[in-house]
Amino acid sequence: MEKQFYDYLVAHGKKEYTASGRKSTVYSYYNRINKICERESMTWEQLAENIESILLKYDVGGAEEAYGMSSSKTPINALRSFADFVSER
């Protein structure tokens, strides 16, 4: 599932590298999903099954809002992209 998500991000126009060659959005989102899985003690598959409740938890008003909004909202944006990926599967 991890590779499929990575490929999904690329196919949907997210950048792998910046103009200067640094890792970009694809890597950030992929890594954030890994971190959220660790935080929640879940596999990627379990996260996919519970994505709606996890989204609420990390979004505005949720118990993990501070983490979800950190790093220019990368965690919540990664979760939203993951939710889109799951819904298209």
C-alpha positions in Angstrom: 0.0 0.0 0.0 2.9 2.4 0.8 4.3 2.2 -2.8 0.8 2.6 -4.2 0.3 5.8 -2.2 3.6 7.1 -3.3 2.7 6.5 -6.9 -0.7 8.0 -6.4 0.8 11.2 -5.2 3.1 11.4 -8.2 0.3 10.6 -10.6 -1.8 13.4 -9.0 0.8 16.1 -9.6 2.7 16.2 -6.3 6.4 16.9 -6.7 9.1 14.4 -5.7 11.9 17.0 -5.9 12.2 20.7 -5.7 14.0 22.7 -8.5 17.1 22.5 -6.4 16.9 18.7 -6.1 15.7 18.5 -2.6 13.0 16.0 -1.6 9.5 17.6 -1.8 5.8 17.0 -1.1 5.7 13.3 -2.1 8.4 12.4 0.5 6.9 14.7 3.1 3.4 13.2 2.8 4.7 9.6 2.7 6.9 10.1 5.8 4.1 11.8 7.7 1.8 8.9 7.0 4.5 6.6 8.4 4.8 8.8 11.5 1.0 8.9 12.1 0.9 5.1 11.8 3.6 4.9 14.4 1.8 7.4 16.7 -1.4 5.4 16.3 0.2 2.0 16.5 -1.4 1.1 13.2 -0.4 -0.4 9.9 -1.1 1.5 6.7 -4.0 -0.9 6.1 -5.4 -0.2 9.5 -5.1 3.5 8.9 -6.9 3.1 5.7 -9.8 1.3 7.5 -10.0 4.1 10.1 -9.1 7.1 8.0 -12.3 9.1 8.7 -11.9 9.0 12.5 -8.1 9.6 12.2 -8.8 12.7 10.0 -11.1 14.1 12.7 -8.5 13.4 15.4 -5.8 15.4 13.6 -8.0 18.2 12.1 -9.2 21.4 13.8 -10.9 20.6 17.1 -9.5 17.1 17.3 -7.4 15.7 20.1 -4.2 15.8 17.9 -4.9 19.1 16.3 -1.5 20.6 17.3 0.3 17.8 15.6 -2.0 17.9 12.5 -1.4 21.6 12.1 2.4 21.5 12.6 5.0 22.0 9.8 2.7 24.1 7.7 -0.2 21.6 8.1 1.8 18.8 6.5 0.3 16.0 8.7 -3.3 16.9 8.1 -2.7 17.5 4.4 -1.0 14.1 4.1 -3.9 12.5 5.8 -6.3 14.2 3.4 -4.3 13.0 0.5 -4.3 9.5 2.0 -8.1 9.7 2.5 -8.5 10.6 -1.2 -6.2 7.7 -2.2 -8.2 5.3 -0.1 -11.5 6.5 -1.5 -10.2 6.0 -5.1 -9.1 2.4 -4.5 
